[in-house]
Amino acid sequence: MKEFHVVGIGNAMVDILAHAPEEFLEQNGVEKGIMQLIDMDRAVELYSSIGPAREISGGSAANTIAGIAHLGGRTAYVGKVKDDQLGEIFAHDLRAQGATYETRMAPKSEVAETGRCIVLVTPDGERSMNTYLGVTEHLSPTDIDTDQIARSEWIYLEGYRFDGPESHEAFAVAIEAAKSGGARVALTLSDPFCVERHRDAFRAMISDHVDLLFANRAEIMSMYLTDDFEEALSRGAADVDVLACTESEKGAHILSDDDRWHAPAIPTDIKDATGAGDLFAGAFLWGVTHGHGLETAGRMGCVAASEVISHIGARPEADLRALFQKHGLI
Amino acid sequence: MKEFHVVGIGNAMVDILAHAPEEFLEQNGVEKGIMQLIDMDRAVELYSSIGPAREISGGSAANTIAGIAHLGGRTAYVGKVKDDQLGEIFAHDLRAQGATYETRMAPKSEVAETGRCIVLVTPDGERSMNTYLGVTEHLSPTDIDTDQIARSEWIYLEGYRFDGPESHEAFAVAIEAAKSGGARVALTLSDPFCVERHRDAFRAMISDHVDLLFANRAEIMSMYLTDDFEEALSRGAADVDVLACTESEKGAHILSDDDRWHAPAIPTDIKDATGAGDLFAGAFLWGVTHGHGLETAGRMGCVAASEVISHIGARPEADLRALFQKHGLI
């Protein structure tokens, strides 16, 4: 038995969540439903314009790892924060959830701060993300603990981490450690515009190294430059062992070799869509590392996604195991 | 017309809200339902023991001011934060709500940090507060803008501010400015143990200067050292123009001279009792500064308290004016 079920690598950040009317997005140049990278000046300007907010730890892969830990899985997380109050909050929340997190901590003298994501939630529950990466941008190959990765069954790589000067090298080191240590590789495409920025690097990694690919409809179509969702699914499935592709209220499609399953979405009152994909991935990975089949894992993903969009914040609040029981999945 | 309806003076802090089972309180020496002062070491120790949390701006008088501002009242707040990330969050959330807040900012070189309150919410919705005052403890007479107070109809003083080396002097300066500038004085007793620590100072201030006193059942009985609630109410009412005393699910009692009204509590599913008294006071003060009678103001207080305990965090989320309309109060 390996020490960890999943080691996740991602951009460490704290979410600053505020409600905003549709008009606010237009007036402030925020594009709806996606993640935009912003610099510190823009972060300060945008923050001064938004309404009262609340701060809840986020970061895509960190949410996924928190979800797996919440379910009782053994997890570790790799991502960089600064030795500041937001960094402390991020580290606390992950550890308090039961995940191992050896902070790659940037010192107080570092100018950049802990990353943050200003998440604007419109009345329809959709989230529009504005990310100041801060120190998390500088995760480098030396921050990767290759021994830790070898002690894990899976590594989970966050697509957003393709942004950043040494990101690709850091992922290469992690993948090499996974391959030589017998860990399988999962990747999430994260965002259609992130795919746009790094399509070639994504493609090379997917076809050469990725065992399990997470994506949503927009991301997979951007990946394969097609308007045809079915074509994108087929091409994705051909590149990896397992493709798990979410399609919002239409649920998720799981493809592996010639098999294909559909997991229905669980209807809920959407308060805040932040973290839907992250928790889908978390529950899915918990399922596959705990002896469940791909179809069940997909259903678990949909249950967890439904829970996380029913409240503000991208980390689980209700007991996911109890929800899995309620839906007859465990 | 004066520039402000209410200027509030209180302990500026960010709440760190986490769910905790009853056993956690016992095991960690947290007394249920009250506010305990803790030092930084204890704050670090307790924080490392609690589960994942979320950060939402708090501070008793600041919540009250946020409530009045949310309703459209003209407000200002006086309280001290440090030039750190939590200080920034506190200042942002108050200003974003529409309140004037000229931060009395302690510099980065200051060792103490922005105050925080670790709020543990048990399954029954009760909150147990553990407060590290940090720099807010050092609000001094020089931080009081006497001119600003003179430009207000009311000042609202937070009982918790009786803790701190120069607190009493700061309040004396504020009261003097109010009296000479024609502002009336409201005070909240804040907490029974806070009353215990400073009973004589509270009593002197109440009988000499306070026009409107806010308290709950436990606080007013502690104030007058009696087990007889009715006696405590009578004695309180004799000391001030108006006494507004809340009694949890039994609603609120409003006493003025020989008149007395009862405002019923609005039943709700209690998620987190944090801020109930603060929002009662906010809505009450909004009512009395906007031409409503004391009975209506009391009813408004109960509606606002009911809203704030129906979710996590001590600042209003739903539209309070719409709720007042729904209850036929405006």
Interface residues (C-beta under 8 A of the other chain):
Chain A: A18 Y47 S48 I50 G51 P52 A53 R54 E55 I56 S57 A66 D84 Q85 L86 I89 H92 D93 A96 Q97 E113 T114 G313 R315
Chain B: A18 Y47 S48 I50 G51 P52 A53 R54 E55 I56 S57 A66 D84 Q85 L86 I89 H92 D93 A96 Q97 E113 G313 R315
